[in-house]
Amino acid sequence: MRPSALDPLFAPITTLPGVGPKVAAVMAGLVAPSGGGDARVRDLLFHLPSGVVDRRRRVAVADAPEGEIVSLALRVTRHFFPGGKGSNQPARILASDETGEITLTYFRPNRPWIEKLLPLDAELLVSGKVERFNGRPSMVHPDFVAPLDEVEHLALVEPVYPMTAGLSPRTLRKAVEAALTGVPPLDEWIEPYSLARLRFPSFAEALLQIHNPETPAHAEPVSPAFQRLAYDEFLASQMALALSRQRMRKLPGQRLGGDGALRARVLDALPFRLTEAQGTALDEIYADMGAPDRMLRLLQGDVGAGKTVVALMAMAAARESGAQSALLAPTEILARQHFAGLEAICAKAGLSIALLTGRDNGKARERKLQAIADGTVDIVVGTHALFQADVVYGNLGLVVVDEQHRFGVHQRLQLTRKGTAPDLLVMTATPIPRTLVLAAFGDMDVSRLTGKPAGRLPITTVAVSTERIGEIVQRIGKAMESGDRVYWVCPLVEESEKSDLTAAQERHETLKSWFGDTVGLVHGQMSGDEKDAAMAAFKAGDTKLIVATTVIEVGVDVPEASIIVIEHAERFGLSQLHQLRGRVGRGTRASTCVLLYRGPLGQTAHARLAIMRETEDGFRIAEEDLRLRGEGDILGTRQSGMQSFRIARLDTHSALMEIARDDARLLLTQDPDLSSPRGQAVRALLYLFGKDEAVRLLRSG
């Protein structure tokens, strides 16, 4: 049950003055969580100002700078209203101070309203932007007018909110002020030492300071009040992840790993030696697998760092204890590719491996399911089909998930319900900044694979203007004659333009007119069979150039491909450009990445392309991407499973994330049921930030 102390914050916004059903519907579109639904008072309070208007700057008329917001102490001297009905002329109100006169201009004037607002001889504080026409100062529609003798009681620092059509700033502001009066006193959920050290105000004080700032600094993301609320959001998020971790570890896992004989056979079957980073990652994984607790580990590798081999060694270790492994890929193309890459090595090492996808049916599927159920199969590779109800494992000990960010945090519990509390190893080829790792994988231990396997050649990266596209086409034609294979990537384009599919089809037609049937096409709207056929033709060399949308971004492996052209590279995030570049440089040929851009470039796009030319280090690129565009869509896909934060900003508040993670883990060690007074306060925090699922984990034990 949600604590009753939170009831005022979960009341519908229609309980606030001035918010009827129509206004509430518009307001909900602006402030309700991304899941939609009705907006609550809490949602309105979490809709923080994006800036402030500072009306404290008082100047004389003669000194008023043009185009800046200033406040003037004026006496109203004359009214000029347009004569006759339907006149388009504005009302002009003359006012002055000791230094000069200014005209206050109102279009479509309501005379009674203006006469009441600006009566003759009244002494007023008037605020707005000053313009000059023929040297005479003017202010069009002043946005703040108040009697001079009342000014000291009025807020001259005014918050500015993100807005939506159909809602006036005045209505929103009035609703926020009413909501602030109903914020209940809540028990403190931040540990007292942390609270004192970080110098945070209370939760209620923080809301009050940001929504009613006395100075512009109070509403800044670096202010103690803003940081307090960001920390609260991080703490709720990290508590939810820590509770998921606690639940995952409650069932004791199997101790996996044997004498190492099978792993030695896998190493002998490999055509290369493991890198130092792979060895370190494996030591960490083997230690986890050999412990009685379940393994929950993220294996983070740069493009082409050799994660699949690490996973194979872990699966061999599981087999040494008689346990099976499941390798889950996000798409059928990747599942088939993993199977093709592992099959020969497994055969040499004496491991049995099977592929199970949604396309399997009839007798063939039945035979596979029987082999999985009776334990004949050591490793099962597939898509989500691996976790359908009719798939029964003989003894599932290890689940390996490739490209975890495509599945989402909440599925981690589901993935390991098969078998007896199997260990979980998740892999991503998307280098993720440390802060985002904590945000998405705070419940997991992390191993990082840096560097590339021996023999990988560097990729030459060049940025070329689209004006030189003819030159690029001629060069790739010569390269194809020498046996090179080429990717040509068309971007997702803006909604208002033609679709990415149209762009790819048009580019495909253009290149076909140059190179004939050696040009293939692959895009996201093809069926699985069509995509597989297009990629198989490219891999086999039947097509030498493949035009693609970003479906080729992750994992597709064609060692013969040595050139990638990325059209409109300025439209991609850095991490996605790096992922795409990783499609080449996988074979023995020197490889090139051509970033085709349309000028002139903005500052951010220019910085992105410069970094791509400078480095192939995915982890550095990911950190730069975060710095250049905030967390945004850093993982290159909207369905990333990454939670987005309503208040916290990862580029500003990242240091608080680690403190919140440590605080969450420490609290659960001391109070696993959250039954202490502070634990009860943290339960309220979880409800406040929509982590009801985490509270249910507590209740279900």
C-alpha positions in Angstrom: 0.0 0.0 0.0 1.2 3.5 -0.9 1.8 5.5 2.4 -1.1 7.8 3.1 1.3 10.7 3.7 1.8 10.7 -0.1 -1.9 11.1 -0.9 -1.8 14.9 -1.5 1.0 14.4 -4.1 -1.0 11.6 -5.9 -4.2 13.7 -6.0 -5.4 14.4 -9.6 -4.4 17.8 -10.9 -8.1 18.6 -11.3 -8.1 19.1 -7.5 -6.0 22.3 -8.0 -7.8 25.7 -8.5 -8.2 26.7 -12.2 -7.6 23.2 -13.5 -10.8 21.8 -15.0 -11.0 18.7 -17.3 -10.0 20.6 -20.5 -6.9 22.3 -18.9 -6.0 19.0 -17.1 -5.9 17.2 -20.5 -3.5 19.7 -22.0 -1.4 19.9 -18.8 -1.2 16.1 -18.7 0.4 16.0 -22.1 3.1 18.3 -20.8 3.8 16.9 -17.3 2.5 13.3 -17.1 5.2 10.6 -17.2 6.1 9.2 -20.6 3.7 6.3 -20.0 0.9 8.8 -20.4 -2.3 8.6 -18.3 -3.7 11.1 -15.8 -1.4 13.7 -14.3 -1.0 13.9 -10.6 0.0 16.8 -8.4 3.5 15.1 -8.1 3.9 15.3 -11.9 3.3 19.0 -11.9 5.8 19.6 -9.1 8.4 17.5 -11.0 7.9 19.7 -14.1 10.8 22.0 -13.2 11.6 25.5 -14.6 14.0 25.5 -17.6 15.2 29.0 -16.6 14.1 32.3 -15.0 13.3 35.8 -15.9 15.2 38.2 -13.5 13.3 41.4 -13.0 15.6 42.7 -10.3 17.7 44.7 -12.7 16.4 48.3 -12.2 17.6 51.0 -14.6 16.7 54.6 -15.6 14.9 55.1 -18.9 18.0 56.9 -20.4 20.2 54.0 -19.4 18.0 51.1 -20.6 19.9 48.7 -22.8 18.2 47.6 -26.0 16.8 44.0 -26.2 17.3 43.1 -22.6 14.8 42.6 -19.8 14.9 45.5 -17.4 12.6 47.0 -14.8 11.8 50.7 -14.8 10.2 52.8 -12.0 7.8 55.1 -14.0 5.0 57.6 -13.5 2.2 57.3 -16.1 1.7 60.7 -17.8 -0.7 60.2 -20.8 -3.0 57.7 -22.6 -3.5 57.6 -26.3 -6.2 55.1 -27.5 -7.0 54.6 -31.1 -10.2 56.3 -32.3 -13.1 54.5 -34.0 -14.2 50.9 -34.1 -12.1 48.3 -35.7 -9.0 50.5 -35.7 -5.7 48.5 -36.1 -3.7 51.2 -34.2 -2.2 50.2 -30.9 -2.8 52.0 -27.6 0.2 54.1 -26.5 0.8 54.9 -22.9 3.4 57.5 -22.1 5.4 57.2 -18.9 8.6 58.8 -17.6 11.2 59.0 -14.9 13.7 61.8 -14.1 15.9 60.8 -17.1 13.3 60.6 -19.9 10.1 59.3 -21.4 9.1 55.9 -22.8 6.1 54.6 -24.8 4.3 51.5 -23.5 2.6 49.9 -26.6 -0.4 47.6 -26.5 -1.8 46.0 -29.7 -5.6 45.2 -29.8 -6.0 47.2 -26.6 -8.8 46.5 -24.0 -9.2 50.1 -22.8 -10.9 49.4 -19.4 -8.2 46.9 -18.6 -5.3 49.2 -19.5 -6.9 52.1 -17.6 -7.1 49.9 -14.5 -3.6 48.5 -15.0 -1.9 51.8 -15.9 -3.9 54.7 -14.3 -2.8 58.3 -14.9 -0.2 59.6 -12.4 0.3 56.1 -10.9 3.9 55.2 -9.9 4.6 51.7 -11.2 7.4 49.2 -11.7 7.2 48.1 -15.4 9.3 45.2 -16.7 10.0 44.0 -20.2 12.4 44.4 -23.2 13.2 48.0 -24.3 13.4 48.7 -28.1 14.2 52.0 -29.7 12.4 53.5 -32.7 13.9 56.6 -34.2 16.0 57.0 -31.0 12.9 56.9 -28.8 12.6 54.1 -26.2 9.5 51.9 -26.4 8.3 48.7 -24.6 5.8 46.5 -26.4 3.3 44.7 -24.1 5.3 44.9 -20.8 5.1 41.5 -19.2 5.1 42.7 -15.6 3.4 45.8 -14.1 2.9 46.4 -10.4 2.4 49.4 -8.0 5.8 50.7 -6.8 4.8 50.5 -3.2 3.9 46.8 -3.5 7.1 45.6 -5.2 9.0 44.5 -2.2 6.3 41.8 -1.6 6.4 40.4 -5.1 8.7 37.8 -6.7 11.0 39.6 -9.1 12.7 36.3 -10.1 10.1 34.5 -12.2 10.5 30.8 -13.2 10.1 30.0 -16.9 8.6 26.5 -17.7 8.7 24.3 -20.8 5.2 24.9 -22.3 2.7 23.4 -24.7 0.1 24.8 -27.0 -3.2 25.6 -25.4 -1.8 26.3 -21.9 -0.9 29.8 -20.6 2.1 30.3 -18.4 -0.2 32.1 -15.9 -2.4 29.0 -15.6 0.5 26.7 -15.1 2.2 29.0 -12.6 -1.0 29.3 -10.6 -1.5 25.5 -10.5 2.2 25.0 -9.4 1.8 27.5 -6.6 -1.3 25.7 -5.4 0.5 22.4 -5.6 3.4 23.7 -3.5 1.0 24.6 -0.6 0.0 20.9 -0.4 3.4 19.3 -0.2 3.3 17.2 3.0 6.2 16.9 5.5 7.8 13.5 4.6 10.3 11.5 6.7 13.9 11.9 5.4 15.1 9.0 3.2 18.7 10.3 2.7 21.2 9.0 5.2 21.9 11.8 7.8 25.7 11.9 7.1 25.2 12.2 3.3 22.5 14.9 3.9 24.9 17.0 6.0 27.9 16.4 3.7 26.0 17.3 0.5 24.3 20.3 2.2 20.9 19.5 0.8 17.6 21.1 1.8 14.7 18.9 2.7 12.5 17.5 -0.2 9.8 20.1 0.4 12.2 23.0 0.7 14.0 21.9 -2.5 10.7 22.0 -4.4 9.9 25.4 -3.0 13.3 26.9 -3.8 13.2 25.8 -7.4 9.6 26.8 -8.1 9.9 30.1 -6.2 13.6 31.1 -6.7 14.8 34.1 -4.8 17.8 34.4 -7.2 18.4 32.8 -10.6 21.0 30.6 -9.0 18.3 28.8 -7.0 16.8 27.3 -10.2 20.2 26.3 -11.7 20.8 22.5 -12.1 23.9 22.9 -9.9 21.9 24.5 -7.0 21.6 22.5 -3.8 17.8 22.3 -4.3 18.1 20.9 -7.8 20.8 18.5 -6.9 18.7 17.3 -4.0 15.9 16.3 -6.3 18.3 14.8 -8.8 19.8 12.7 -6.0 16.3 11.6 -4.9 15.6 10.4 -8.4 18.9 8.6 -8.7 18.4 7.0 -5.2 14.9 5.7 -6.2 16.4 4.3 -9.5 19.4 2.7 -7.8 17.2 1.2 -5.0 14.9 -0.4 -7.6 18.0 -1.9 -9.4 19.5 -3.0 -6.0 16.1 -4.7 -5.1 16.1 -6.5 -8.5 19.7 -7.6 -7.7 18.7 -8.8 -4.2 15.8 -10.7 -5.7 17.9 -12.3 -8.4 20.5 -13.5 -5.8 18.0 -14.8 -3.3 17.8 -18.2 -5.0 21.3 -19.8 -4.7 22.9 -20.4 -8.0 24.9 -23.4 -9.1 28.7 -23.5 -8.7 29.8 -23.7 -12.3 33.2 -24.7 -13.7 35.3 -27.9 -13.6 38.8 -29.0 -14.3 39.3 -26.6 -17.3 39.8 -29.4 -19.8 36.9 -28.3 -22.0 38.1 -24.7 -21.9 41.5 -25.8 -22.9 40.0 -27.6 -26.0 38.2 -24.4 -26.9 41.4 -22.4 -26.7 43.2 -25.0 -28.9 40.4 -24.7 -31.5 40.7 -20.9 -31.7 42.8 -19.4 -34.6 44.2 -16.7 -32.3 45.3 -16.1 -28.7 43.1 -14.3 -26.2 44.1 -10.7 -25.4 45.0 -9.6 -21.9 41.7 -7.8 -21.5 39.8 -11.0 -22.4 41.8 -13.0 -19.9 41.0 -10.5 -17.1 37.3 -10.5 -17.9 37.3 -14.3 -17.9 39.0 -14.4 -14.5 36.2 -12.2 -13.1 33.5 -14.4 -14.8 35.0 -17.7 -13.6 35.2 -16.3 -10.0 31.5 -15.4 -10.2 30.5 -18.7 -11.7 32.4 -20.7 -9.1 30.7 -18.8 -6.2 27.4 -20.0 -4.6 25.6 -16.7 -5.4 24.2 -16.2 -8.9 26.4 -14.3 -11.3 25.0 -10.9 -12.5 27.7 -9.5 -14.8 27.8 -7.0 -17.7 30.5 -7.6 -20.2 31.1 -4.3 -21.9 33.3 -4.4 -25.0 34.2 -2.0 -27.7 33.3 -2.8 -31.3 35.2 -6.0 -32.3 36.8 -6.5 -28.8 36.1 -10.2 -28.8 33.1 -10.6 -26.4 31.7 -13.7 -28.2 34.8 -15.7 -27.5 34.7 -14.7 -23.8 31.0 -15.9 -23.7 32.0 -19.2 -25.4 34.7 -19.8 -22.7 32.1 -19.1 -20.0 29.7 -21.5 -21.7 32.4 -24.2 -21.8 33.0 -23.7 -18.1 29.3 -24.2 -17.4 29.4 -27.4 -19.5 32.3 -28.7 -17.3 29.8 -28.9 -14.5 27.2 -30.6 -16.7 25.1 -27.4 -17.1 23.6 -26.0 -20.4 23.9 -22.4 -21.6 21.5 -20.2 -23.6 22.8 -17.4 -25.8 20.1 -14.9 -26.6 20.5 -12.4 -29.5 18.1 -9.5 -30.2 17.5 -10.4 -33.9 17.5 -13.5 -36.0 20.3 -12.2 -38.2 22.6 -12.0 -35.2 21.4 -15.3 -33.7 22.3 -17.0 -37.0 25.6 -15.2 -37.2 26.5 -16.3 -33.6 25.6 -19.9 -34.5 27.6 -19.8 -37.7 30.6 -18.3 -35.9 30.6 -20.8 -33.0 29.6 -24.0 -34.7 33.0 -25.0 -36.1 34.9 -24.1 -32.9 32.3 -26.1 -30.8 32.6 -29.1 -33.1 36.4 -29.1 -32.6 36.1 -28.7 -28.8 33.4 -31.3 -28.4 30.5 -29.0 -27.5 27.1 -29.6 -29.0 25.3 -26.4 -30.2 21.8 -25.8 -31.6 20.0 -22.8 -33.1 16.4 -22.1 -32.1 14.4 -19.3 -33.7 10.8 -18.4 -34.3 11.1 -19.8 -37.8 11.6 -23.4 -36.5 8.4 -25.5 -36.7 7.1 -29.0 -37.0 9.2 -32.1 -36.6 12.5 -30.1 -36.8 11.4 -27.9 -33.8 10.2 -31.0 -31.8 13.6 -32.7 -32.3 15.5 -29.6 -31.1 13.2 -29.2 -28.1 13.7 -32.8 -27.1 17.5 -32.5 -27.4 17.4 -29.3 -25.2 15.1 -31.0 -22.6 17.2 -34.2 -22.3 20.5 -32.2 -22.1 22.0 -33.5 -25.3 22.5 -29.9 -26.4 25.2 -28.0 -24.5 24.6 -24.5 -26.0 21.4 -23.2 -27.4 21.6 -20.0 -29.6 18.5 -18.0 -30.5 16.1 -15.1 -30.1 13.3 -14.7 -27.6 12.1 -18.1 -28.8 14.6 -19.6 -26.2 12.2 -18.4 -23.4 8.8 -19.6 -24.8 6.8 -21.8 -22.5 7.4 -25.0 -24.4 11.2 -24.7 -24.2 12.3 -26.9 -21.3 16.0 -27.2 -20.4 17.6 -30.2 -18.9 19.9 -28.1 -16.7 20.2 -24.5 -17.7 23.1 -23.0 -15.7 24.1 -19.9 -17.7 22.1 -17.3 -19.7 24.2 -15.1 -22.0 22.4 -12.1 -23.5 23.9 -10.2 -26.4 23.1 -6.5 -26.9 21.3 -6.3 -23.6 20.3 -2.7 -24.1 17.8 -3.8 -26.7 15.9 -5.9 -24.1 15.5 -3.5 -21.2 16.1 -3.7 -17.4 12.7 -5.2 -16.4 13.3 -8.3 -18.5 16.3 -9.5 -16.4 14.1 -11.4 -14.0 12.2 -13.1 -16.8 15.3 -14.2 -18.6 16.4 -16.3 -15.7 13.2 -18.0 -14.7 14.1 -21.0 -16.8 16.3 -23.5 -15.1 17.5 -23.4 -11.5 18.5 -19.8 -10.9 21.0 -19.7 -13.8 23.9 -17.3 -13.9 23.4 -14.2 -16.1 26.1 -12.7 -18.3 25.0 -9.8 -20.5 27.1 -8.3 -23.3 27.0 -5.0 -25.1 29.1 -3.9 -28.0 27.9 -0.3 -27.3 30.6 1.4 -25.2 28.5 3.2 -22.6 29.8 6.0 -20.3 30.2 5.0 -16.7 27.2 7.1 -15.6 24.9 5.4 -18.0 26.2 2.0 -17.0 25.1 2.8 -13.5 21.8 4.0 -14.7 20.9 1.0 -16.8 23.0 -1.8 -15.1 23.4 -0.6 -11.5 22.3 -4.1 -10.3 25.2 -5.7 -12.1 29.0 -6.1 -11.8 30.9 -4.9 -14.8 33.8 -6.2 -16.8 35.3 -4.0 -19.6 37.0 -5.3 -22.7 39.3 -2.6 -24.0 41.5 -2.7 -27.1 41.1 -5.0 -30.1 42.1 -8.6 -30.8 45.6 -9.1 -32.3 45.8 -8.6 -36.1 43.0 -6.0 -36.3 44.1 -3.2 -38.6 43.2 0.5 -37.8 40.4 2.0 -39.8 41.2 5.2 -41.7 38.3 7.7 -41.2 37.8 10.7 -43.5 35.0 13.4 -43.6 34.0 14.4 -47.1 31.4 17.0 -48.2 28.4 15.5 -50.2 29.4 17.9 -53.0 32.2 15.3 -53.8 29.9 12.3 -53.9 30.8 11.6 -57.6 34.4 11.3 -56.6 33.6 8.9 -53.8 31.5 6.7 -56.2 34.4 6.5 -58.6 36.9 5.5 -55.9 34.7 2.8 -54.5 34.2 1.5 -58.0 38.0 1.0 -58.3 38.1 -0.6 -54.8 35.3 -3.1 -55.8 37.4 -4.0 -58.9 40.2 -4.9 -56.5 37.9 -7.2 -54.5 36.8 -4.8 -51.7 33.2 -5.0 -50.5 31.3 -1.8 -49.5 28.6 -0.7 -47.1 26.6 2.4 -48.0 24.5 3.6 -45.1 21.6 6.0 -45.5 20.4 7.7 -42.3 17.1 7.8 -40.6 15.9 11.2 -41.9 13.6 13.8 -40.3 9.9 13.0 -40.1 9.0 16.0 -42.3 11.2 14.6 -45.1 10.9 11.3 -47.1 11.5 8.2 -45.0 14.9 6.5 -44.5 13.5 3.6 -46.7 12.8 6.0 -49.6 16.3 7.5 -49.2 17.9 4.1 -49.2 15.9 3.0 -52.2 16.8 6.1 -54.2 20.5 5.7 -53.3 20.2 2.0 -54.3 18.8 2.9 -57.7 21.5 5.6 -58.3 24.3 3.2 -57.4 22.7 0.4 -59.5 22.9 2.8 -62.5 26.7 2.8 -62.0 27.4 -0.7 -60.9 24.5 -2.9 -62.0 23.4 -6.0 -60.1 26.4 -6.0 -57.8 24.4 -3.5 -55.6 22.2 -5.0 -52.9 19.7 -3.4 -50.5 18.8 -4.2 -46.8 16.4 -2.2 -44.6 14.2 -2.6 -41.5 10.9 -3.2 -43.3 12.1 -6.3 -45.1 11.0 -9.7 -43.6 13.6 -11.8 -41.8 14.1 -14.0 -44.8 14.6 -11.1 -47.1 17.2 -9.5 -44.8 19.1 -12.8 -44.4 19.1 -13.3 -48.2 20.4 -9.8 -48.8 23.2 -10.2 -46.2 24.0 -13.7 -47.4 24.5 -12.5 -51.0 26.8 -9.7 -49.7 28.8 -12.1 -47.5 29.1 -14.5 -50.4 30.3 -11.8 -52.8 27.3 -12.1 -55.1 26.7 -8.4 -54.3 29.8 -6.2 -53.8 28.0 -3.1 -52.4 25.1 -3.1 -50.0 22.9 0.0 -49.4 21.5 -0.2 -45.9 19.5 1.7 -43.3 20.9 1.4 -39.8 19.8 -2.3 -39.5 23.5 -3.2 -40.1 24.6 -1.3 -37.1 25.2 -4.0 -34.5 27.0 -7.3 -34.9 26.6 -8.2 -38.6 30.0 -9.6 -39.6 31.4 -9.6 -43.1 35.2 -9.8 -42.9 35.6 -9.0 -46.6 33.8 -5.5 -46.2 36.6 -2.9 -46.0 34.8 0.4 -46.9 31.8 2.0 -45.3 30.2 5.2 -46.6 27.9 6.9 -44.0 25.7 9.4 -45.8 24.6 12.5 -43.8 27.0 11.6 -41.1 26.2 14.9 -39.3 22.8 13.4 -38.4 24.1 10.6 -36.3 25.2 10.5 -32.7 28.9 9.7 -32.1 28.2 6.3 -30.6 26.1 5.3 -33.6 28.8 6.5 -36.0 31.3 4.4 -34.1 29.0 1.3 -34.2 28.6 1.7 -37.9 32.3 2.1 -38.5 32.8 -1.2 -36.6 31.2 -3.1 -39.5 34.5 -2.8 -41.4 38.1 -3.5 -40.2 37.2 -7.2 -39.4 39.4 -8.8 -42.1 42.9 -8.6 -43.4 42.4 -5.6 -45.7 43.1 -2.0 -44.7 39.7 -0.4 -44.1 38.2 3.0 -44.6 35.2 4.9 -43.2 33.9 7.8 -45.3 31.7 10.3 -43.4 29.7 12.1 -46.0 28.3 15.3 -44.6 26.2 18.2 -45.9 27.7 21.6 -45.0 27.7 24.0 -43.4 28.2 22.0 -40.2 27.0 23.2 -36.8 29.5 23.3 -33.9 28.3 20.0 -32.4 28.3 18.1 -35.7 31.8 19.5 -36.5 33.1 18.3 -33.1 31.6 14.8 -33.6 33.3 14.3 -37.0 36.6 15.6 -35.6 36.5 13.1 -32.7 35.6 10.2 -35.2 38.8 11.1 -37.2 40.9 11.3 -34.0 40.1 8.1 -32.2 38.7 4.5 -32.5 38.4 4.2 -28.7 34.7 3.6 -28.2 34.8 4.4 -24.5 36.3 7.8 -25.1 33.8 8.3 -28.0 30.9 7.4 -25.7 32.0 9.9 -23.0 32.4 12.6 -25.7 28.9 11.8 -27.0 27.4 12.2 -23.5 29.2 15.6 -23.1 28.1 16.8 -26.6 24.4 15.9 -26.4 23.5 14.8 -22.9 22.1 11.3 -22.3 19.6 11.8 -25.1 19.4 8.6 -27.1 23.0 7.7 -26.4 22.5 4.0 -27.0 21.4 4.7 -30.6 17.9 3.2 -30.1 14.7 4.5 -28.5 13.9 0.9 -27.3 17.1 0.8 -25.3 15.7 -0.2 -22.0 17.5 2.9 -20.6 15.4 4.7 -18.1 15.1 8.4 -18.7 15.2 10.8 -15.8 12.6 13.5 -15.3 14.7 15.7 -13.1 18.3 14.5 -13.0 20.7 15.4 -15.9 23.4 12.9 -16.4 25.9 15.4 -17.8 25.5 17.7 -14.7 24.6 15.3 -11.9 26.7 12.1 -12.8 28.8 12.3 -9.6 25.6 11.9 -7.5 24.7 8.6 -9.3 27.7 6.7 -7.7 26.8 8.1 -4.2 23.2 6.9 -4.7 24.3 3.5 -5.9 26.6 3.0 -2.9 23.9 4.3 -0.5 21.2 1.9 -2.0 23.4 -1.1 -1.6 24.5 -0.2 1.9 20.9 0.3 3.0 19.8 -3.0 1.7 22.7 -4.8 3.4 21.6 -3.3 6.7 17.9 -3.4 6.1 17.0 -5.9 3.4 13.2 -5.6 4.0 13.2 -1.8 4.3 11.4 -2.1 7.6 13.4 0.4 9.6 12.2 4.0 9.9 14.6 5.1 7.1 13.6 2.0 5.1 9.9 3.0 5.3 10.9 6.5 4.1 12.7 4.9 1.2 9.6 2.9 0.3 7.7 6.3 0.1 10.5 7.6 -2.2 10.1 4.5 -4.5 6.4 5.3 -4.8 7.1 9.0 -5.4 9.3 8.2 -8.4 7.1 5.5 -9.9 9.1 2.5 -8.8 6.1 0.6 -7.6 7.4 -2.6 -9.2 10.4 -2.5 -6.8 8.1 -2.3 -3.8 6.3 -5.3 -5.1 9.6 -7.2 -5.3 9.9 -6.5 -1.5 6.4 -7.8 -0.8 6.9 -11.0 -2.9 10.1 -11.8 -1.0 
